[in-house]
Amino acid sequence: MNHLLKLSDLTKEELLSILETGHDLKKKLKDGIETPYLKGKTLGMIFQKASTRTRVSFEVGMSQLGGKPLYLSASDLQMGRGEPIEDTARVLSRYLDAIMIRTFKQEDVESLAEYGSIPIINGLTDLYHPCQILADLMTIQEVKGSLENLKFAFVGDGNNMANSLIVGSLLAGASISVASPKGYQPDELILETYGKEPKFTLTENPYEAVKDADVVFTDVWASMGDESEAEKRKLIFQDLYQVNTELLSVAQPEVMVQHCLPAHKEEEITTEVFEQHADYIFEEAENRLHVQKAVLVHLMGVPMYASEFK
């Protein structure tokens, strides 16, 4: 594991090891045990998209690990004025120890990894959101124990969350059902790769997807960059693709609901359901901090964690 570009780059063992490290680092933080494993290291954080959780969790996490986080707005970098990303990668690799980037194109993340010589972490692209799914899986482990043979369901826009959830669920040994309307289903490459997996189901019927689910996920109907389509999407999604009490009635009695935030309440999720599951949702938001710290220590060569990846 040299980078975290997308979850499909991981083995199941690597995935579970990251989650285990996340639990360990969370416990140490709660117990007041300092973890300065990245002292003297610098993480560059490139943002081409606005952020709350990604920026704060990576910045705080790197500080808790004894390192220095460096915020880099794309508009302040030469890449925002036309410098090729392959040149930016080679320059920043001489200053930094790792880069986290939150951007639009998955190709930009891949190019940083190809031309740079330091670990690259995908903080979010239009195609994938691996750090969020790692936090989701960590939270589910805390509540449900093993991930193996659980049923996950995603209801809504087949966006980066849905794409990464499909990969992460199957990698962890869970089954995943996705309910999205035609024209808004997960990425074609994801469907080509995983469409015939026995533990993956794609449907337009949310009730079919959610039936007997242990965990239900949703996200906004119009992701960042799709705001101009918000009203059009609302007309398409509003009648069926809302996580509400009626929909959850067909899930398992102890179903938990996850939302990557920010939530548009009374659109993709009702206020009632959101508040009923708020403890899980905000625990998942907190776990972005812990699991991303786990990614950092694995990628940046902390011996006690990184040795099993060699």
C-alpha positions in Angstrom: 0.0 0.0 0.0 1.8 3.1 -1.3 -1.3 5.4 -1.7 -5.0 5.5 -1.0 -6.5 6.4 -4.4 -9.5 4.1 -4.3 -10.6 1.2 -2.2 -10.2 -1.3 -5.0 -6.4 -0.8 -4.6 -6.6 -2.4 -1.2 -6.7 -6.1 -0.2 -9.2 -7.2 2.4 -6.3 -7.7 4.8 -5.2 -4.1 4.2 -8.7 -2.8 4.7 -9.2 -4.6 7.9 -5.8 -3.6 9.2 -6.5 0.1 8.6 -9.8 -0.3 10.5 -8.0 -2.0 13.4 -5.5 0.7 13.5 -8.3 3.3 13.6 -9.8 1.6 16.6 -6.4 1.5 18.3 -5.7 5.2 17.7 -9.2 6.2 18.8 -8.8 4.3 22.1 -5.4 5.9 22.7 -6.8 9.3 22.2 -9.7 8.7 24.6 -7.2 7.3 27.1 -5.0 10.4 26.9 -2.1 8.5 25.3 -0.1 10.7 23.0 0.8 9.3 19.6 3.5 11.5 18.0 4.3 8.9 15.3 4.6 11.4 12.6 6.8 14.0 14.3 8.8 15.9 11.8 6.5 14.9 8.9 4.5 17.3 6.8 1.1 16.6 5.1 0.2 18.8 2.2 -3.6 19.2 1.9 -4.8 20.4 -1.6 -8.4 21.6 -1.8 -10.2 22.3 -5.0 -13.5 21.6 -3.3 -14.9 23.2 -0.1 -14.7 21.1 3.0 -15.7 20.8 6.7 -15.0 17.3 7.8 -12.1 16.5 5.4 -10.1 19.6 6.2 -10.7 19.6 10.0 -10.2 15.8 10.5 -7.0 15.7 8.5 -5.6 18.8 10.0 -6.4 17.8 13.6 -5.4 14.2 12.9 -2.0 15.1 11.5 -1.4 17.4 14.5 -2.4 14.7 17.0 0.2 12.4 15.3 2.9 15.0 15.9 3.2 16.2 12.3 2.4 19.4 10.5 -0.6 19.8 8.2 -0.2 22.4 5.5 -3.4 23.7 3.8 -3.0 24.4 0.1 -5.8 26.0 -1.7 -5.7 25.1 -5.4 -6.3 28.8 -6.2 -3.1 29.7 -4.4 -1.0 27.1 -6.2 0.5 27.4 -9.7 -1.6 24.4 -10.7 -4.6 26.8 -10.4 -2.9 28.9 -13.1 -2.1 26.1 -15.5 1.0 24.3 -14.2 0.7 20.7 -15.2 -0.2 18.4 -12.3 2.7 16.2 -13.1 5.1 19.1 -12.4 3.3 20.0 -9.2 3.6 16.4 -8.0 7.4 16.4 -8.6 7.9 19.7 -6.9 5.7 19.0 -3.8 7.3 15.6 -3.4 10.6 17.4 -2.6 9.0 19.4 0.2 6.3 17.2 1.7 6.0 13.7 3.2 2.5 13.0 1.8 -0.4 14.7 0.0 -4.1 14.6 0.6 -6.1 16.1 -2.2 -9.9 16.8 -2.4 -10.7 17.6 -6.0 -13.0 16.9 -8.9 -11.2 14.6 -11.3 -10.0 11.2 -10.2 -7.4 11.5 -13.0 -5.7 14.3 -11.0 -5.3 12.1 -8.0 -3.9 9.3 -10.1 -1.5 11.7 -11.8 -0.2 12.9 -8.5 0.6 9.3 -7.5 2.1 8.5 -10.9 4.5 11.5 -11.1 5.1 12.1 -7.4 7.4 10.1 -5.1 5.4 10.4 -1.8 2.0 8.8 -0.6 -1.1 10.3 -2.1 -4.5 10.2 -0.3 -7.8 10.7 -2.1 -9.8 13.0 0.2 -12.7 13.0 -2.3 -13.2 13.1 -6.1 -16.3 13.1 -8.2 -15.8 9.3 -8.7 -14.7 8.0 -5.2 -14.8 8.9 -1.5 -12.6 6.2 0.1 -11.9 7.9 3.4 -15.7 8.3 4.1 -16.3 4.6 3.5 -13.5 3.6 5.8 -15.1 5.8 8.5 -18.5 4.2 7.8 -17.0 0.7 8.1 -15.2 1.5 11.3 -18.5 2.8 12.8 -20.4 -0.2 11.8 -17.8 -2.5 13.4 -18.3 -0.5 16.7 -22.0 -1.1 16.6 -22.4 -4.5 14.8 -19.1 -6.2 15.4 -18.0 -8.1 12.3 -18.7 -6.7 8.9 -18.9 -10.2 7.3 -22.3 -11.1 5.9 -24.1 -7.9 6.9 -26.4 -6.4 4.4 -25.9 -2.8 3.4 -28.3 -0.7 1.4 -27.7 2.6 -0.3 -30.7 4.8 -1.4 -30.3 7.8 -3.6 -27.9 9.2 -6.2 -25.3 6.8 -7.5 -22.5 9.2 -6.7 -18.9 8.9 -5.3 -20.3 7.6 -2.0 -22.3 4.8 -3.8 -19.3 3.9 -5.9 -16.9 3.6 -3.0 -19.5 1.9 -0.8 -20.0 -0.9 -3.4 -16.3 -1.6 -3.4 -15.8 -1.3 0.4 -18.8 -3.4 1.2 -17.8 -6.3 -1.0 -14.2 -6.1 0.1 -15.2 -6.3 3.7 -17.4 -9.4 3.1 -20.8 -7.6 3.3 -23.5 -7.6 0.7 -24.7 -4.3 -0.8 -27.9 -3.3 -2.5 -28.2 0.1 -4.3 -31.4 1.8 -5.2 -31.1 4.7 -7.7 -33.3 6.0 -10.5 -32.2 5.4 -14.1 -29.7 8.0 -15.3 -28.4 8.4 -11.7 -27.0 5.0 -11.0 -23.4 4.2 -10.0 -20.5 4.7 -12.4 -20.4 2.5 -15.4 -16.9 1.1 -14.6 -18.1 0.1 -11.1 -21.1 -1.7 -12.6 -19.0 -3.4 -15.2 -16.5 -4.6 -12.5 -18.9 -5.6 -9.8 -22.3 -6.0 -11.5 -22.1 -9.8 -11.5 -20.9 -10.1 -7.9 -23.5 -12.3 -6.1 -23.5 -10.0 -3.1 -24.3 -6.9 -5.2 -27.8 -5.8 -6.3 -28.8 -2.8 -8.3 -32.4 -1.8 -8.4 -34.7 1.2 -8.9 -36.9 0.1 -6.0 -35.7 1.4 -2.6 -37.9 -1.1 -0.7 -36.2 -4.0 -2.6 -32.8 -2.6 -1.6 -33.6 -1.9 2.0 -35.4 -5.2 2.7 -33.7 -6.9 5.7 -30.8 -4.4 5.6 -28.6 -4.1 8.7 -27.3 -0.7 7.6 -28.9 1.9 5.3 -26.9 4.7 3.7 -28.0 7.8 1.9 -26.5 11.0 0.6 -27.7 14.3 -0.9 -29.5 14.1 -4.2 -27.3 16.7 -5.8 -23.6 16.4 -4.9 -21.0 19.2 -5.0 -20.7 20.3 -8.6 -24.3 19.3 -9.4 -26.0 22.2 -7.7 -27.4 23.5 -11.0 -29.4 20.3 -11.3 -30.8 20.4 -7.8 -34.4 21.2 -8.7 -34.5 18.7 -11.6 -33.1 16.0 -9.4 -35.5 16.8 -6.6 -38.4 16.1 -9.0 -36.9 12.7 -9.9 -35.9 11.6 -6.4 -38.5 13.0 -4.0 -41.3 10.5 -4.4 -39.3 7.3 -3.8 -35.7 7.9 -2.7 -36.1 9.3 0.8 -35.0 7.4 3.9 -38.0 7.6 6.2 -39.8 5.5 8.8 -41.9 3.7 6.2 -38.9 2.6 4.2 -37.0 1.5 7.3 -39.9 -0.7 8.3 -38.7 -3.3 5.8 -35.2 -3.3 7.2 -33.9 -5.3 10.2 -35.4 -4.2 13.5 -32.0 -3.0 14.7 -31.1 -1.2 11.5 -28.6 1.7 11.7 -28.6 4.6 9.3 -25.5 6.4 8.0 -25.2 9.7 6.3 -21.8 11.2 5.2 -23.1 14.8 5.8 -24.0 17.5 5.1 -27.7 16.3 5.2 -30.6 18.0 3.4 -33.2 17.0 5.9 -36.7 16.3 4.5 -35.1 15.5 1.1 -33.0 12.4 1.1 -33.7 11.7 4.8 -36.4 12.9 7.1 -35.6 14.9 10.2 -37.2 12.2 12.3 -35.0 9.4 11.0 -31.9 11.6 11.1 -32.4 12.4 14.7 -33.2 8.8 15.7 -29.8 7.8 14.2 -27.9 10.9 15.0 -25.6 9.2 17.5 -24.4 6.8 14.7 -24.2 9.6 12.1 -22.0 11.8 14.3 -19.9 8.9 15.5 -19.2 8.2 11.9 -18.2 11.8 11.4 -15.8 11.6 14.3 -14.4 8.4 12.9 -13.2 10.2 9.9 -10.5 11.6 12.2 -9.4 8.2 13.6 -9.5 6.2 10.4 -7.6 8.8 8.4 -5.0 8.9 11.1 -4.7 5.2 10.5 -4.2 5.7 6.8 -1.5 8.3 7.5 0.5 6.1 9.8 0.2 3.1 7.5 1.3 5.2 4.4 4.0 7.2 6.1 5.9 4.2 7.4 5.3 4.0 11.1 7.0 0.6 11.9 4.4 -0.7 14.3 1.6 -0.3 11.8 3.3 -0.4 8.4 5.3 -3.6 8.7 2.4 -5.9 7.9 1.9 -4.0 4.6 5.3 -4.8 3.2 
